[in-house]
Amino acid sequence: MSAPSESQYSDQAGTQPDRNEMHIPSDAELAEMSTDDLVRLGNRIDDIEIVSSRERFPVPGTRAEKRAERQVAGWFILSAIMGLAFIVIFIAWPWEYRSPGEEGALLYVLYTPLIGTTLGLAVLGVGMGVIAYSKKLLPEDLAIQQRHDGRSSEVDRATAAARLVQTGQQSGLARRKLIFRSLGAAGGIMTAGIAVAAFGGLVKNPWKEGDESPLLVTDWKSENGERVYLRKNNGDAEDVVLVRAGDLEPGSMETVFPFKESDREDPEHLKEVVRSSDSPVMLIRLRPYVTVIKREGQEDFNYGSLFAYSKICSHMGCPTSLYEDQTNRILCPCHQSQFQANEYARPVFGPAARPLAQLPIAVDDQGYLYARSDFIEPVGPGFWERRS
C-alpha cells in the first residue's frame, strides 16, 4: 500500500480545505508516512499556515554558530557546577547550630544561603540555557494556527508527535555536541541534587539503636541512675542555673533543659544538650484556682501546680513558645495549634491531633526540680513507627 501523495494535504491556492473533505489516512497509512509527510498533514488538519521559516545558520560550523553554541553551553556548564556545589554543600557543609561568637558560627550562618544560592543558580542556568538556545540556534518560524476545541483524534496525536520529532531534528542538537553534553551534565547533576535534598534524610537508619534510637529517647533519660535536673538557659550553656519549685510565679512559664551533674565538666556536651531539638520543655505554674484534668496513667507527673510539657509541637515539630495565662493555653506560632495546659496539654484548636508529651517531675531535698524519667512517649510529630 502506498502512502497518500503530498497533493492530498495541500492545495495550490494555499487555502485550508474543509476537514470533512480531506482524506484522513488510516492507521496503516500513518505507519508508512515519513516525518515530513506527517508534519504537512498535521499542519493542514490543525489549520496551521507556515508564513516563514529560515535557519539561524544556513551554513553549519561557522564561527558565529560556534560562538552561539559556547554561550548556550556556558549556561548549562554553570548549572552543572552549581548543582554539584549544591550537593557537596548539602552533604558536607557544617549545618549544626552554633551560637553567635562561637567557633563555627559563621559557617553555620552561611549554610542556608549557600544551598539556596547554588540550587537557584543551577535552575537558572538550565532555564537561561534553554532560552538562549531557542533564541540563538533554533530555526525562526512564523506560523498562524486557528483554535479548535475538543479531544484530539489519533491522526492529530500522530501528527503532533511527528511535529515534535521534526523540531528536534531541525534544532541541530544532535550535532552540537558541546551543548548536548553540557545540557546532559546540567540536567543530570541538578536532578541528583534535588534527589539528595528530597531523600538525603533517608540515608541514615534512625532505628539502628533499637529502643535507644533518637526518635524514642531524649536527653531527659537518666543514665546509670543519675538524676536529671531542670536547668535554665541564659545564653551561656556553661552557666548552669538549676530551677527550684518556688522560682516560678503562678501563671508563669519557663523554658528548661536537662542537666546531669556529670556533664558539668563537659562544655561541649552542655552545648549539645541545649541545642538538641527534643530537649526544650515548657515548665508552667498554673494559678491555684485553675481546675486540672489529668491524662490517664499520668496522674502523678506534675509537682503541685507545676506541669512540664515538651516544647515540640505534635503537629509539625515547631516550638510551642507561647503561653496564655488567662486561658491556660499553649500556642504554636507556626500553624496556630493550641493546647490546654490544665488538661494534659490536649489540642483544642488547629491541626495538631495529639497532646504535648508530658515530663514527669519531682523535687529533691534541696528544692530543685528534676525529671523522674524520660518522656513515656516520643515527643514531636508523628512517624510511621510511632507506638502511641
Secondary structure, 3 states (H helix, E strand, C coil): CCCCCHHHHCCCCCCCCCHHHCCCCCHHHHHHCCHHHHHHHHHHHCCEEEEEEECCCCCCCCHHHHHHHHHHHHHHHHHHHHHHHHHHHHHHCCCCCCCCCCCCHHHHHHHHHHHHHHHHHHHHHHHHHHHHHHHHCCCEEEEEECCCCCCCCHHHHHHHHHHHHHHHHHHCCCCCHHHHHHHHHHHHHHHHHHHHHHHHHHCCCCCCCHHHCCCCCCCCCCCCCCCEEEEECCCCCCCCEECECCCCCCCEEEEEEEEEHHHCCCHHHHHHHHHCCCCCEEEEECCCCCCCCCCCCCCCCCECCEEEEECECCCCCCECCEEECCCCEEECCCCCCEEECCCCCEEEECCCCCCCCECCEEECCCCEEEECCCCCCCCCCCCCCCCC
